[in-house]
Amino acid sequence: MNLLHNWNHNDSTPCQWIGVTCTHDDAVSTLNLSSFNLYGSLSPSIGGFTHLVQLDLSFNQLTRSIPKTIGNCSNLEVLNLNNNLFEALIPKEIVKLSRLTVLNIFNNRISGPFPDEIGNLSSLSMLLAYSNNISGALPLSLGKLKSLVSFRAGQNLLTGILPPQIGGCENLRYFGLAQNQLTGEIPKELGKLRNLTQLFLWSNQFSGVIPKELGNCEYLDTLALYSNNLVGEIPKELGKLFFMKKLYLYRNRLNGTVPRELGNLSSAIEIDFSENSLTGDIPIDFGSITGLELLYLFENQLTGFIPVELSNLKNLKRLDLSINNLSGPIPMGFQYLTQLTMLQLYQNSLSGIILQGLGLCSSLWVLDLSENQLTGKIPRYLCRNSNLILLNLGFNQLTGNVPAGIRACKPLLQLRLSKNSLTGTFPSDLCNLANLTAIELDQNKFRGKIPSEIGSCVALQRLHISNNYFTAELPKEIGNLSNLVTFNISSNFLSGKILPEVFNCRMLQRLDVSQNYFVGSLPSEVGNLSQLERLKLSDNNLSGLIPVELGNLLRLTELQMGGNYFSGSIPKQLGTLSSLQIALNLSYNNLSGKIPPEIGNLVMLMYIFLNNNHLTGEIPGSFTDLLGLLGCDFSYNDLSGPIPSLKLFQNTNLSSFVGNNGLCGGPLGSCTQPLSSHFDSPNINDKNRRLGKVIATISAIIGGISLVLIFVLIYFMRKPVDTIAPSENKPLQVQSPVSDIYFPPKVGFTFQDLVLTTKNFDDSFAIGKGACGTVYRAVLPSGLTIAVKKLASNREGNNMDNSFNAEILTYGVVLLELLTGRTPVQAIDQGGDLVSWVRSYIRNHSLSVDIVDARLNLEDENATAHMIIVLKIALLCTSINPFDRPTMREVVMMLIESNERHGHFDLSSSNNTVGGCELRREVGKGFVMDIIGKQCVCEDIIGWRRCNGGGGIRRKPWKASL
């Protein structure tokens, strides 16, 4: 459309043209061409319109610079050039327009600084220059603009300080310089602007304190100082601003307490002090601001209870007190706030129940109470008014089922209930919620099958149900979830095959099915997940070949496949995974063949774990290209040849290479020297670490004796034992003249001889203390010097715990005697006692069947495996620290489990240490730690697990029925 259709250059005067207004003598006074879709540049001839009073060219597509001749329009009062494409500098000639009252140049591409002489525009009342590329410092002459009412220059590139001279703009009401790069302190001279109503200085780099003089701006209704570097306390003087409606101080570094004087802001509608370092209590005075609709105090360091007075805020719509140190209950009155739409109190220490009336009187949209200590059940009315879109109650101590009202909440987008104690089956009603994008039920106590109805949640993007008790097979309907991005079902009891339909979820970025009981091969369709970034399949019963199609997953950053039965060779196609960065874990499988040199192409890789397989050949020389590698483990394979010269390999612990008879170089020593038998550790890779019932005769004998001893110990726990018990005076015979060997208790001396020669085991004869008691030096009447170990008794303390621990200790020593065929007292150079000898042997030779009494039947693998397990239990019972010893109930459970095992032990964290190493032990989960060389070695009752080289493999939870 031609909007200038009547513009005819043949006309004698333009006064009849569209957009043109003239004076009585046909001089053009107004030119209004706003939104005429004009393009091109503004002609310098504009300077010929000396009678022009108003020029409005806004909302067009005019380009290039504002002509300098604009300064010739001496009568110009209004200049609107906003919303165009003007570039270059503001012409300094513009300051000659002494009658100019309005200058609008916002939303252009103007650059350079404001003219220094801008203060000469003495009549200027409105200067709007926001959304440009104006740079440099603000002119000091701005303070001369006494008539200025509105100055907005936000979203530019202004630097330097805010000049104190701005306090001279005595009529300024609207002042905005947000989104610039201004520095320094906010000048206290702003307090002179008594007419100021709105101050916008957010998103700059202001530092220092908030000037208390702002409290003099009595008409101020909006103060936005957020996203700066302001420090210090919030001035209590701000409490005098009775017209204040919106107070935004968030995202600074403010500290101190919130002034109670702010409760006087009777007109306030929104207060946001979030993302600071405020301390102390929330002022109860806030409950007096009856018109308050928004209160954000999240991400501070506030303490104390949530004031019940906040329940008086009948107009409150949004309340966020998250990420503080608040404690106590949620005020009862919150359930009666009829306007409340968003309540976020997450990441505090709140306790008590969740108000059961929440949602009954209000239309809640968002409720996030996660990461607290809340108990009880989920309220049933949260979605009564059908507005709830986000419910996050995770990381609390909630019990019971998911209420029907939640399961039928049609607008719900996210349901996040992780890490509680919720029970029941998977809420299949959730599958009817067409808008649901996230279901997080992980770390609860849900049971049963995953329903086939899950396939109806077509909008689902996140499905997290790990660490529950879900059983049976995955429904093939999972494949209908075409929008699924993250899928985590780890640490459940799921079984059967991983169905090919799962890999129809082409949007998947993270897939975790680890620590279940899946069997069969990994479908080749896994290669269809082109968006996949993390794939975790560890600790299942998967078998067959590793699909070469994994090489198609070019976005993969982590691949965890350890603890399965995968066989065959490592596909060379894995070398195409150029994004693989976090880890490549193929440990604890049955892989064979050579390591593909193509793996050396994974130059971003940080961790590689290939241990406990049957790999042969050399570690490829291409691995020297893995310069980002931080950790590795190649132990317990059949590798040979020199270790590549990569610095990490040369400096890493030898534990990462042991169990490979042919390897040399690096920490294993020079390839020119014969390999030490020290590295010929037994290969425990075979899957007999997952044995079922042990049926060997020797296992039954040891298990039977163990259980009999348990009942004997329980019986004798009720009887006190004297520190020095009477002994039968049977003669003993010296077997050897060597003074520091152990003498079997046959003939030669009596117990009374030992009492006399040690002066009733006086401390002056003590030469050392072990886990089971004290070793004394005794010189017999014959002149022979021997070491005597006095076992610790249940009288070493005056409470039942000490007595109980002594019995556990004694029981452990008895088990060690049965297994090793040795007696409790050993040679001094071996530690003086059997426990010390066993630990010394393990430290020097590793834990193997060689430690067991050779007279036992060692041909049956099941039997020897059971003996090793019982030996580990014995070491637990003889831990030096009594608090590290298991209870008798735990011992019984471990012995039963060693005979009838269906699960695995979980390397869960704890905070105990043994010999400087972390000790991890939970009820029903036993672990032994010792020092082997300088390496911290940790083992569970089933098999060895190194603390610093096992690839982070976390075994299945031991879920025995108690």
VENUR-V807753 format. One record per backbone hydrogen bond with DSSP energy under -1.0 kcal/mol. NH is the residue of the N-H (numbers start at 1). CO is the residue of the C=O. If there is no record, write none. Layout:
BEGIN
nh:NH co:CO
nh:NH co:CO
END
This chain:
BEGIN
nh:3 co:1
nh:7 co:4
nh:11 co:8
nh:17 co:14
nh:20 co:17
nh:21 co:30
nh:23 co:27
nh:26 co:23
nh:29 co:21
nh:30 co:21
nh:31 co:54
nh:32 co:19
nh:33 co:56
nh:35 co:58
nh:36 co:33
nh:46 co:43
nh:47 co:44
nh:48 co:45
nh:49 co:46
nh:50 co:48
nh:52 co:49
nh:53 co:29
nh:54 co:29
nh:55 co:78
nh:56 co:31
nh:57 co:80
nh:59 co:82
nh:60 co:83
nh:61 co:38
nh:63 co:40
nh:70 co:67
nh:71 co:68
nh:72 co:69
nh:73 co:70
nh:74 co:72
nh:76 co:73
nh:77 co:53
nh:78 co:53
nh:79 co:102
nh:80 co:55
nh:81 co:104
nh:83 co:106
nh:84 co:107
nh:85 co:62
nh:87 co:64
nh:94 co:91
nh:95 co:92
nh:96 co:93
nh:97 co:94
nh:98 co:96
nh:100 co:97
nh:101 co:77
nh:102 co:77
nh:103 co:126
nh:104 co:79
nh:105 co:128
nh:107 co:130
nh:108 co:131
nh:109 co:86
nh:111 co:88
nh:118 co:115
nh:120 co:117
nh:121 co:118
nh:122 co:120
nh:124 co:121
nh:125 co:101
nh:126 co:101
nh:127 co:150
nh:128 co:103
nh:129 co:152
nh:131 co:154
nh:132 co:155
nh:133 co:110
nh:135 co:112
nh:142 co:139
nh:143 co:140
nh:144 co:141
nh:145 co:142
nh:146 co:144
nh:148 co:145
nh:149 co:125
nh:150 co:125
nh:151 co:174
nh:152 co:127
nh:153 co:176
nh:155 co:178
nh:157 co:134
nh:159 co:136
nh:166 co:163
nh:167 co:164
nh:168 co:165
nh:169 co:166
nh:170 co:168
nh:172 co:169
nh:173 co:149
nh:174 co:149
nh:175 co:198
nh:176 co:151
nh:177 co:200
nh:179 co:202
nh:181 co:158
nh:183 co:160
nh:190 co:187
nh:191 co:188
nh:192 co:189
nh:193 co:190
nh:194 co:192
nh:196 co:193
nh:197 co:173
nh:198 co:173
nh:199 co:222
nh:200 co:175
nh:201 co:224
nh:203 co:226
nh:205 co:182
nh:207 co:184
nh:214 co:211
nh:215 co:212
nh:216 co:213
nh:217 co:214
nh:218 co:216
nh:220 co:217
nh:221 co:197
nh:222 co:197
nh:223 co:246
nh:224 co:199
nh:225 co:248
nh:227 co:250
nh:229 co:206
nh:231 co:208
nh:238 co:235
nh:239 co:236
nh:240 co:237
nh:241 co:238
nh:242 co:240
nh:244 co:241
nh:245 co:221
nh:246 co:221
nh:247 co:270
nh:248 co:223
nh:249 co:272
nh:251 co:274
nh:253 co:230
nh:255 co:232
nh:262 co:259
nh:263 co:260
nh:264 co:261
nh:265 co:262
nh:266 co:264
nh:268 co:265
nh:269 co:245
nh:270 co:245
nh:271 co:294
nh:272 co:247
nh:273 co:296
nh:275 co:298
nh:276 co:299
nh:277 co:254
nh:279 co:256
nh:286 co:283
nh:287 co:284
nh:288 co:285
nh:289 co:286
nh:290 co:288
nh:292 co:289
nh:293 co:269
nh:294 co:269
nh:295 co:318
nh:296 co:271
nh:297 co:320
nh:299 co:322
nh:300 co:323
nh:301 co:278
nh:303 co:280
nh:310 co:307
nh:311 co:308
nh:312 co:309
nh:313 co:310
nh:314 co:312
nh:316 co:313
nh:317 co:293
nh:318 co:293
nh:319 co:342
nh:320 co:295
nh:321 co:344
nh:323 co:346
nh:324 co:347
nh:325 co:302
nh:327 co:304
nh:334 co:331
nh:335 co:332
nh:336 co:333
nh:337 co:334
nh:338 co:336
nh:340 co:337
nh:341 co:317
nh:342 co:317
nh:343 co:366
nh:344 co:319
nh:345 co:368
nh:347 co:370
nh:348 co:371
nh:349 co:326
nh:351 co:328
nh:358 co:355
nh:360 co:357
nh:364 co:362
nh:365 co:341
nh:366 co:341
nh:367 co:390
nh:368 co:343
nh:369 co:392
nh:371 co:394
nh:372 co:395
nh:373 co:350
nh:375 co:352
nh:384 co:381
nh:386 co:383
nh:389 co:365
nh:390 co:365
nh:391 co:414
nh:392 co:367
nh:393 co:416
nh:395 co:418
nh:397 co:374
nh:399 co:376
nh:407 co:403
nh:408 co:404
nh:409 co:406
nh:410 co:408
nh:412 co:409
nh:413 co:389
nh:414 co:389
nh:415 co:438
nh:416 co:391
nh:417 co:440
nh:419 co:442
nh:421 co:398
nh:423 co:400
nh:428 co:426
nh:430 co:427
nh:431 co:428
nh:432 co:429
nh:433 co:430
nh:434 co:432
nh:436 co:433
nh:437 co:413
nh:438 co:413
nh:439 co:462
nh:440 co:415
nh:441 co:464
nh:443 co:466
nh:445 co:422
nh:447 co:424
nh:454 co:451
nh:455 co:452
nh:456 co:453
nh:457 co:454
nh:458 co:456
nh:460 co:457
nh:461 co:437
nh:462 co:437
nh:463 co:486
nh:464 co:439
nh:465 co:488
nh:467 co:490
nh:469 co:446
nh:471 co:448
nh:478 co:475
nh:479 co:476
nh:480 co:477
nh:481 co:478
nh:482 co:480
nh:484 co:481
nh:485 co:461
nh:486 co:461
nh:487 co:510
nh:488 co:463
nh:489 co:512
nh:491 co:514
nh:493 co:470
nh:495 co:472
nh:502 co:499
nh:503 co:500
nh:504 co:501
nh:505 co:502
nh:506 co:504
nh:508 co:505
nh:509 co:485
nh:510 co:485
nh:511 co:534
nh:512 co:487
nh:513 co:536
nh:515 co:538
nh:517 co:494
nh:519 co:496
nh:526 co:523
nh:527 co:524
nh:528 co:525
nh:529 co:526
nh:530 co:528
nh:532 co:529
nh:533 co:509
nh:534 co:509
nh:535 co:558
nh:536 co:511
nh:537 co:560
nh:539 co:562
nh:541 co:518
nh:543 co:520
nh:550 co:547
nh:551 co:548
nh:552 co:549
nh:553 co:550
nh:554 co:552
nh:556 co:553
nh:557 co:533
nh:558 co:533
nh:559 co:583
nh:560 co:535
nh:561 co:585
nh:563 co:587
nh:564 co:588
nh:565 co:542
nh:567 co:544
nh:574 co:571
nh:575 co:572
nh:576 co:573
nh:577 co:574
nh:578 co:576
nh:580 co:577
nh:581 co:557
nh:582 co:557
nh:584 co:607
nh:585 co:559
nh:586 co:609
nh:588 co:611
nh:589 co:612
nh:590 co:566
nh:592 co:568
nh:599 co:596
nh:600 co:597
nh:601 co:598
nh:602 co:599
nh:603 co:601
nh:605 co:602
nh:606 co:581
nh:608 co:631
nh:609 co:584
nh:610 co:633
nh:612 co:635
nh:613 co:636
nh:614 co:591
nh:616 co:593
nh:623 co:620
nh:624 co:621
nh:625 co:622
nh:626 co:623
nh:627 co:625
nh:629 co:626
nh:630 co:606
nh:631 co:606
nh:633 co:608
nh:634 co:656
nh:636 co:658
nh:638 co:615
nh:640 co:617
nh:641 co:662
nh:643 co:664
nh:650 co:646
nh:651 co:647
nh:652 co:648
nh:656 co:653
nh:657 co:654
nh:658 co:654
nh:659 co:679
nh:662 co:639
nh:663 co:660
nh:664 co:641
nh:665 co:669
nh:668 co:665
nh:669 co:666
nh:673 co:670
nh:679 co:676
nh:680 co:677
nh:681 co:679
nh:689 co:686
nh:690 co:687
nh:694 co:899
nh:700 co:696
nh:701 co:697
nh:702 co:698
nh:703 co:699
nh:704 co:700
nh:705 co:701
nh:706 co:702
nh:707 co:703
nh:708 co:704
nh:709 co:705
nh:710 co:706
nh:711 co:707
nh:712 co:708
nh:713 co:709
nh:714 co:710
nh:715 co:711
nh:716 co:712
nh:717 co:713
nh:718 co:715
nh:719 co:716
nh:730 co:728
nh:732 co:747
nh:746 co:744
nh:754 co:750
nh:755 co:751
nh:756 co:752
nh:757 co:753
nh:758 co:754
nh:759 co:756
nh:760 co:755
nh:762 co:758
nh:765 co:762
nh:766 co:763
nh:767 co:775
nh:768 co:775
nh:770 co:773
nh:774 co:790
nh:775 co:768
nh:776 co:788
nh:777 co:765
nh:778 co:786
nh:780 co:784
nh:783 co:780
nh:786 co:778
nh:788 co:776
nh:790 co:774
nh:792 co:772
nh:796 co:793
nh:797 co:795
nh:803 co:799
nh:804 co:800
nh:805 co:801
nh:806 co:802
nh:807 co:803
nh:808 co:804
nh:809 co:805
nh:810 co:806
nh:811 co:807
nh:812 co:808
nh:813 co:809
nh:814 co:810
nh:815 co:811
nh:816 co:812
nh:817 co:813
nh:818 co:814
nh:819 co:815
nh:820 co:816
nh:821 co:817
nh:830 co:827
nh:831 co:828
nh:832 co:827
nh:834 co:824
nh:837 co:833
nh:838 co:834
nh:839 co:835
nh:840 co:836
nh:841 co:837
nh:842 co:838
nh:843 co:839
nh:844 co:840
nh:845 co:841
nh:846 co:842
nh:851 co:848
nh:852 co:849
nh:853 co:819
nh:856 co:853
nh:864 co:860
nh:865 co:861
nh:866 co:862
nh:867 co:863
nh:868 co:864
nh:869 co:865
nh:870 co:866
nh:871 co:867
nh:872 co:868
nh:873 co:869
nh:874 co:870
nh:875 co:871
nh:876 co:872
nh:877 co:873
nh:878 co:874
nh:879 co:876
nh:884 co:881
nh:885 co:882
nh:891 co:887
nh:892 co:888
nh:893 co:889
nh:894 co:890
nh:895 co:891
nh:896 co:892
nh:897 co:893
nh:898 co:894
nh:900 co:896
nh:908 co:906
nh:912 co:919
nh:914 co:917
nh:917 co:914
nh:919 co:912
nh:922 co:925
nh:925 co:922
nh:928 co:939
nh:930 co:937
nh:932 co:935
nh:935 co:932
nh:937 co:930
nh:939 co:928
nh:940 co:943
nh:945 co:938
nh:953 co:950
nh:959 co:957
END
